[in-house]
Amino acid sequence: MPATLTECEPRYATPRSEERATLGRAAAKIARLLGSPLMPWQRQVLDVALETDPAGHLVYGDVVLTVPRQQGKSTLLLVLMVTRALLEGRQSIVYCAQTGLDARRKWAEDWLPVIEASPLGSQVSAYHAPGRESLRFPNGSVQRLVASTAKAGHGQIVDLATIDEAFSFQDARLEQALRPAMMTRDNPQLWIVSTAGTPSLSPYLLERVERGRLAADAGLTEGLAYFEWSAPDDAEPGDPATWQACMPALGHTVDEQTVKAAFQSMPRHEFMRAFLNRWTTQTGDPAIPLEEWAALADVSAARPAEVILAADVSPGSKSAAIAAAGERDGVLYVSVLEHGPGTDWLLPRLEALTAEFGVAEVIADAKAAAPLLTGFRGAKLTETGATDMAAGCTFLADLVSNRRLRHRGERELLVALDGAAKRPLGDSWAWRRTGSAVDLSPLVAVTLAAWAWHGGWSA
């Protein structure tokens, strides 16, 4: 292990209300009995999530936690469940994972050996019958596994429900099945725990994440507790500084060599989800390898004598970008000239750049940017369609593969390439504007400018 432990802060977290009591202290004692003292991040989550009001009731009915893999969330869940089981009699505790097999493996291979080897082992009875696996405590509390289906919890009462690996659930049917079983209990609590998924395959978790981030940003201290350790979209995936900033167990139970080995061996999109807890849209590696793209950076390159401009607007007009492309010595140089939120600035800035560079033609997608450029003056405005975009994507990838392109190393382009998803278009492909986890407008603008320069549709 490295000599320096990382105590990274979460990107989003419900704050601790110091005036409240918390069961977190009891959880820390139980963790020590189980032989797994809490790491700082685990203690932070439990201290907040188990806050109580003056009457002794839990303040938070819902807890959502997302964290990279191998950080200790399974240990946290075990400590949570045992704490609830021991502190109050006749607690009904259920655990759900993406499949029943996954839940049984977690129970039998990870948790049961820890309990049996601890001082608590003599007090807890384990039942192994298939489909009826459970832990029973002397005070009448029971921890069970339940199926990850819409019938979970039917016919039961539930005090604590944990939904693990929530990225695997398409909708809220499991949660909706569990909530009625919790309605009559004094201290019901639902935990949703996971690592990031993809927007298209993990809509249930994404909705809970978005809601949780809003609650954390607003500083809410009741109802929903939210915690997220993750890397921002513009953080370099292979940089140890990125790992140190988003992996709260790094230096405690995970070392940098382990993470480095994973980075070198795993597909990039899988590494980002698993180890950076970053949402991505990809189901495969980037269409343009990031290493090849990075090798073509030329930050100090002079602007070619002649350029063509292209503009693009993201879905919902959330942002816009202007890019330029021009050739020198058989190499195409591309650059993002402007990129920012909103679109009010796009038309005047595009006209100013057209005049500054003496540009004869500006390219814009007929459905995305062109409708916002009504009244554009100073150059020919050429509108493009889906076929043009598909040809431009293939052309851009070919330029990179043959090292006939240079760029200025703009962060927004690297981020876009890292998170860009592809959509099939006939026998070719194009960038997927909707559903991507990042802003693609800089990448689309560069693609249009590059293809237009080489005569894709320019007069």
N, C-alpha and C positions, 0 to 999 in steps of 0.2 A: 504494500500500500504506500502511496505517496506520503511524505512527511506532513504535508499541509492538508488539513481536512477542509472540504468546501462546505460552507454554511449558506448556500444560495437561497435567495429570497424567491418566493413564488411570484409569477407574473400577475396573478389575480388571487386575492385571498380576502375572506371575510375577517374583519379585525376582531381582536380579542377585547371583550368588555370586562375590564379589570374589576369592576364593582360586583360582578356576578361570581357566584361559586361555580365550580366545575368538577365533574367527575374525572377530569383528565389526570388529576393527581393519583386517584385510585387506579386508573388505567396504567400509569407509569409503574406503580408497585406490582401490579399483576404481570406486566411485561417482564419485570425483573424475576418474578417467580417462574415464569415460563422460560427463563434463560435468554430472553431477547430484549435487553434494555432498549427503550425507545430512542431512535435517532432524533435530532432536533426537529426535523420536519414532521415526523410522526407525532411528536409531542405537541407541536403547534396545532396540527389538525385536530387532535383529540381534545386539547384544552378548549378550543373554540366550539367544536361540534357538540361537546358534552356539557356546555354551560347550562346552568339551571336558574330558574327564577326563585323568588323568595319562598314559594310554596314547594320547591323541590322538583318542579316539572322541567323537562328539557325545553330549551328555548327554540331549538331548531327541529322542525319536523322532517325536513329534507336536507340531505348532505350530498353534494356532488364533488367528486375528487377525480382529477385527471393528472397523471404523472407518468414519466417514462417507465419503461420496463426495467425490471431488476433493481428497483429502488426500495422495495420493502412494503408494498401495499398489501400483500398477502399476510404478512406478519401483523400489520396494523389491523386488518380485519379480524384476525384471530384474537388479538388483544381486545378489540372492541366487543366481540361476541362474548368472550369469557367474562369481561367486566360487567356487561349487562346481565349475564346469567347469574353471577355471584352477588351482585349488589342488591338485587331485588328478587324475591321469590316468585316462582311460577311464571317466569318469563318464557315466552314462545319466540324463538329466534330462527329465522330461515335464511338459507343461503342459496342463491341461484347463479349459475354461470351460463356460458353460451350453449352448452349441452349438458345433459345429465352425466355423461361420461367424464367431462371436464370437472364437474362439481365433485363427483365421487373420488376422482384422482386427487384433487386438492385436499379433500377431507381425509382420505386414507393415507396418502403419501407425504403430505406436508404438515397438516395440523395434528392429526392423532399422535404421531410419534413425539411431537413436541410436548403435548399435554401429558402423555404417559411417562415421559422422562422427567417431568417436573414434580415438585412437591404436591401439585394438585392432582396428579395422576391417580392416587388412591381414592380420591373423592369423586371422580367422574367415571361413569359407566358408559362404555361404548357399545352400540348395537350395530352389527355388521350386515344384517339381512338385506339383500338387494332391494332397493326401492324404499327401505325403511331405515337407512343409516341415520344414526342420531347420537348425540352426547347428552347424558342425563345427569343432572346435578342434584346434590342432596336436598336442596331447598325447593325442588320441584321444577326448576328451569330446564328447558329442553332446547337443544339446537338441532335443527333438521336440515336436510336438503330438500328442495322442491323443484319440480320440473319447470323448465323455462318455456312455459306455454300459457295460453290464455286461461287455463284452469288452475294455475298456481294459487295456492292458498285457499281454494274452495273448501268450505267445511271446517276451516281452522280459525283460530284467533292468532294474531301476529303482533308482537311488541316491537320487534326489530327485523327489518328485511334488508338484505344486502343483494344488490344486483351487480355482479362482477363482470368484467369484460363487456361493458354495455355497448361497445362499438359494434357488436355482432347482431344487435337487435334492430329490425327495420322500423318498428313502431312501438307505441306505448301499451300494447296489449298486456304484457307481463305486469307492468306497473299498475294498470287499471284493474287487473285481477287481484293484486295484493292489497290495494288500498281499502276495499270493503272489509277485509279481515283485520284491519288496524283501527277501524273507526271507533270501537267501543273501549279502546285501551287508554290508560292514563298517560303513558309516555311513549306513544308510537314514534318510530323514526325509520325513514327509508334512506338507505345509502345507495348511491349510484357511483360506481367506481370503474375506471377504465383508462386505457391509453387511447390516444386520438385514432380516428378512423378516416374514412373518405366521405365527403358530403353525400355522394350518391348511394353508398352502401350503409351509411351510419346516420340516417336522418334523425333517429330518436336521440342519440347522444348529442348530435350537433345542436338540436333545439335546446337541450338541457345546458349545454356549454354556453350557448349564446345568452340564455336567460341568466345563467350564473355569473357571467362576466358583467352583465349590466348591473346585477345586484351588488357585486363586489365593488364595481366602479362607483356606485351610488352610496357605498358605505352602509348598506342595510345590515342590521344586527338582530334580525329575528326572522323566523319562517324558513329561509333558505340559507344554508352555509355553503360557500363555494371556495374551492382551492384548485389552483392549476399551476403546475411547474412545466414550462414549455419554452422552446426557443422561438424568438420572433422570426417572421418570414424572411427577413433580410440578414439573419445570422448565418455565417459560413458553417455548413454542416461538419466539415472536417477539422475545424479549429478547436483545440482543447479548451480555449476560453469559452466557446459556446457550450461545450459539455459542462464546464464548471458552473455555468450560469443557470443551467436548467436541470441538472441531475443532483438532487439533494442527498443521494447516497454515495456520491463519488468521494472517495477517500475514507468512507466508513466501511461499506461492504462491497464496493465496486472500485476497481482501479482503472487508470487511463489505458493501460495496455489491453485490457479486455474490450474497452470501447473502441480503441484503435483497430483491433482485430476485426471487430464487427463492421466498422466503417469500410475496411478494405475488402471484406468478403461479401457483404450484403448489397443487394440492389439499393441504389440511392434512396428511392422513395420509401422502401421498407425500413431502412435505417432511420430516416427522418421521423417516421411514425413511431417506431419502436423506442428509439433512444433520445429523440428530441421532443417527443409528444407533439409533433407538428402535423396539422391536417394537410393532406395532399390529395389531389384528384387522380393521380396516376395509378395505373395497375401494371406499369412496366417502367423501364428506365426512360429518362428524358429522350425526346425525339432527336435532340442535338446533344451529344455527350458534353457534360459541363467541363470536363478536362480539356477537350478539344476547343471549346469556346474560350476558356480562360487563356489558352496558349496563343490566341489570336489578338489579345489585348495590346493596344499601342496607345497609351495614354497621351503621349506628347505628339501624336501625328498631326501634321498640318492639314487644314481643310483643303480638299481638292478645289481646283479653280471653278468647276461647275458642279452644281448639285441639283438634285430633285427633292422636293419635300413631300411628305405624306402625313396625314393626320388620322387619328383614331380616337374613338370614344368608347368607354367601357359600358356594359349593360347598365341601364338605369341612369346613364349620364353621371355616374359617380366620379369619374375622372376622365382626363383626356391627355393625349400625348402628341407631340410633333417630332418627326424624325427626318433625317437627311441622309442621302446616299450619293456618292460620287466616286469616279474611278481615277486611279493614278497608277501608271506602270503595270497595267494588267491586274490590279488588285482593287476590289471594291471596298470603300471605306463607308461605314455607317455610324450614325451617332444619334442619340436622343437629345434634341435641342431643348425641349420643354416637356414637363410632366407634372401635373398637379391636380388637386381635387376640383370637382365641378367642371363646368364647361363655359361659363360666361366669358372667360378670358381667351377662349380658343380662337374665335374669328379675328379680333383685333391683333392678337399676337401673331397669328399666321400671316396676316397682311403685312405686318411690320417685318417679319423675317423674309417674306417674299421680296419686299423692296430692298432689304439689306443685302441679300445674297444675289439679287438679280435673277431670280428663279422664273423659268418660263412655264412650268407645269407643276401643279399640286395634285396629289392623289388622295382620294378618300372613298371609303366603302359607301355604297349607295344607301345602305340601311342604317349604318352606325353614325359616321361623322358627317356625311354629305348633307343630311337634313338640317344640320346646325350651321351650315356654311352658306345659307341663302344670302345673296348680295355680296359674296366674296369678290374682291377686285384685285387686279394687279397681275394675274397669271391665269392660264387655262386650268380649269378645275375638271379633272377626269374622275368619273365615278366607276367603281369596280364592283364585281359580284363574287359569288361563291367559287366559280371556276377560276377566276383570277387568284383568289386567295389560295386555293389548292396548289396551283402552279407556283405561286410565290413561296409557299412553305417548302415544297420539294426543292425549289431553286436555292433557297437559303441554306437548307441542310446540305445540298451539294457543294455550295461555295465553302462552307465550313470544312466539309470532308476533304476538299482539295486544297485547303489553306489559301484560298483566293479572296479572303475577306479579312478586314481588320475593324476593330471597334475600340472605343475608349474605356472599356472596362466598367461601364456604368452599372451600379448596383441594381437598379430597377430592371435591367435586362437580364442579369443573372438570376434574380429572384423569379422573374417571369418564366424563364426557361426551366428553372428548377421545379416550378409548380404547374407548368402548362400541361393540360390534357389535350389529347388529339381526338378528333372525330373523323370517322370514315366519310369520304366524299367521292362517290363513284369508285374508280380504281385508285384514287389517291387519298389524301388526308388534308385536314386543315386544323388550325388551332380551335379548340372548343372555348367559345367566348363565355357561355353560361356553364356554371358548375365547376369552373376552375377555382382553386383556393386562393389565387393571387390575381393581381391586376395585370391583365395581358395587353393593355393599350400600348405600352412602349414597344413590346415585341411585335404586335400587329402592325404598328406604324413602320417599324424597321423593315418588316417583311414586305410591305407594300412598296416602300421606297426602293428597296433593293431590286425587286422584280421589275418595277417601272423603269429604272435606269437602264436595264438591259433590254428594253423594248418590248416588255410583256404586253403593254397596251398604249404606250405613249405614241403620239403622232410622229 
